[in-house]
Amino acid sequence: MGLKMRTKLIAIWLLCLMARSAQADPATIVAAKANAVGSAWTFSVTLNHGDTGWDDYADGWRVVGPDGHVLGTRTLFHPHVNEQPFTRSLSNVEVPGDMNTVFIEASTNVEGWGKTRFPLKLPR
């Protein structure tokens, strides 16, 4: 294979790689709230994501302590293509009594857990 052909193949590969990364988009946490219910908490989280169907959709969110310990996870079992943004709740989450702030993280079935953490001050 000649140098020109290798160069063309590398250029095509790079364009494909760039196109794939341009399509990937993390789920955005639009809002979150927490309510104490007895000794546990209920969290309601609103997500926005460019769900396209089963190939790319927001597949969950989780409540994380400041130390990175996962306190609860809400799995989303299907795409929400025509329902954006959307809100889902998670009940019976145990949060240590001395914890005043938690973080919400979102996931997509393509990218996994996003790097953005949404801080949520608990109404104690």
C-alpha positions in Angstrom: 0.0 0.0 0.0 1.4 3.4 -1.0 1.8 6.4 1.1 -1.1 8.3 -0.5 -3.4 5.4 0.1 -2.3 5.1 3.8 -2.8 8.9 4.2 -6.3 8.7 2.8 -7.2 5.8 5.0 -5.9 7.6 8.1 -7.9 10.7 7.1 -11.1 8.6 6.7 -10.5 6.9 10.0 -10.0 10.3 11.7 -13.2 11.7 10.2 -15.2 8.7 11.3 -13.8 9.0 14.8 -14.7 12.7 14.9 -18.2 12.1 13.6 -18.8 9.4 16.3 -17.6 11.7 19.1 -19.7 14.5 17.8 -22.8 12.3 18.0 -22.2 11.3 21.6 -23.8 13.7 24.1 -24.1 13.4 27.8 -27.4 13.6 29.6 -27.9 17.0 31.2 -29.3 17.3 34.7 -31.8 20.1 34.5 -33.1 20.0 38.0 -33.1 17.9 41.2 -34.9 18.0 44.5 -34.9 15.9 47.6 -37.5 15.3 50.3 -37.1 13.6 53.6 -39.6 10.8 54.1 -39.0 9.4 57.6 -35.4 8.4 57.9 -35.0 8.0 54.1 -35.1 10.4 51.2 -36.9 10.7 47.9 -35.0 12.3 45.0 -36.7 13.6 41.8 -34.3 14.4 39.0 -35.1 16.0 35.6 -32.9 15.0 32.7 -32.5 16.2 29.2 -30.8 14.2 26.5 -31.0 13.8 22.7 -32.5 10.3 23.0 -32.6 8.8 19.5 -34.1 5.4 20.5 -32.5 2.2 21.8 -29.1 3.1 20.2 -28.6 6.2 22.3 -30.6 7.2 25.4 -30.3 8.4 29.0 -30.3 5.1 31.0 -30.0 6.3 34.6 -29.0 8.7 37.3 -27.5 8.3 40.7 -27.1 10.0 44.1 -23.5 10.2 45.2 -22.0 11.4 48.5 -19.1 13.9 48.6 -16.7 11.0 49.0 -17.9 9.3 45.8 -20.0 6.7 47.6 -23.1 5.8 45.6 -26.2 6.2 47.8 -28.8 5.2 45.3 -29.3 4.6 41.5 -32.3 5.1 39.3 -32.1 2.9 36.2 -34.1 4.1 33.2 -35.1 1.1 31.2 -36.2 2.7 27.9 -35.6 5.8 25.7 -37.6 9.0 26.2 -37.4 10.3 22.6 -40.6 12.3 22.7 -40.5 13.3 26.4 -37.7 15.8 26.9 -36.9 16.9 29.5 -38.3 14.2 31.8 -38.4 13.7 35.5 -38.1 10.4 37.4 -37.9 9.7 41.2 -36.1 7.3 43.5 -37.4 6.6 47.0 -35.9 5.0 50.1 -32.4 6.5 49.7 -30.5 6.4 53.0 -28.4 9.5 53.4 -26.1 9.8 56.5 -27.4 12.4 59.0 -24.2 14.5 58.8 -24.4 14.8 55.0 -25.7 18.2 53.8 -25.0 18.0 50.1 -25.2 15.2 47.6 -24.4 15.0 43.9 -26.5 13.8 41.0 -24.7 12.1 38.1 -26.4 11.0 34.9 -25.6 8.1 32.5 -26.3 7.2 28.9 -26.1 3.8 27.3 -23.5 5.1 24.9 -21.2 7.2 27.1 -21.8 5.7 30.5 -21.6 7.9 33.6 -20.9 11.5 32.7 -18.3 13.6 34.4 -20.6 16.4 35.4 -21.9 16.3 39.0 -25.0 18.3 39.9 -24.7 19.5 43.6 -27.9 19.3 45.6 -28.1 20.8 49.1 -30.4 18.7 51.3 -33.2 20.6 53.0 -32.5 19.6 56.6 
